[in-house]
Amino acid sequence: MTGTYKLHLITSTAQLDPKTRRSNPKVSILCPSERGKQLMKRVLLKKSFETPEEAEREGVAFAQKWIDDGKPDLPQPWINH
């Protein structure tokens, strides 16, 4: 699932855990250029979901909230990837 939100490019995919057969959101966020530099954040969320679609939706929701919150440092349980 790919889209833009407030000039940020968000890509959210689901990563299947073969042991649990559940999906974790894997998110890439490309931030707009600031002073000639672009910021790319890649995050794998620890929370898992029954379906890949749920995981992708949660990844997008996480990215939008992170952008709305001013792009703070990511606390646990988020894993920078």
N, C-alpha and C positions, 0 to 999 in steps of 0.2 A: 504494500500500500504506500503510495507516494503522493505528496501534495505540498502545497505551500501554505504557510501561516505567518502573517505579519512579516513578509519578505524572507522567511526562513524556509529552506527546502527540507522537508521531513520525509524520511523513508523508514517504514516500520515493517519488519518481517517477523516471522515466527520461527524460533529454533526449537526443534523437537528434542526432548530429553528421552533417549531410548530406554532408559531404566524405568521412568515413570509414565512414559507415553503421553506426557503433557507438554505444552508449548510455552516457551518463555519469549517475551517481546525483546527484539533486538532492534535498536533505534539508531539511526544516523541523522544528525541535524547539522545542516550547513547554514551558518549564520551569514548575514550580509557583510560585505566588506566594510571594515572600519579602519580608516587611515591606511588603506591599501592592503590590509591583511584580512583573510577569511578564516573563520574559526569552524572547525569540524569537530563535533562531539559524537562519539560512538558509545552507546550504553547497552549493556545486557541487563535486563531487570531480573531479579531473583524470583519474583512472584510468577507462578505458573498458572496456566489456564487449560481447560478441557479441550478447546479447539484452537486451531491456528488463527481463525478469524477474531476470536476474543482477544488473543494475545496481540495481534496487530492493532486492533482498536485501542487497547490499553496503552500500547506504545505511542500512538498518536496523541492520546489524552495526556500522557506523561510529558511528551515533548511540548505540547501547547502550554501546559501549566508551568513548565520550567522556563519557557520564554516569557510568559506573563509575570512570573516571579522575579524577573530581572537576570536570569541565567546564573543563579547562585552555584557555589561548589556543590557537588553531588554527595550527599551523605549516604551512609549505608541505609537500606539494603541494596542500593544501586551499585552496579559494578561498571566502572569505566572499562571499555573494551577496545 
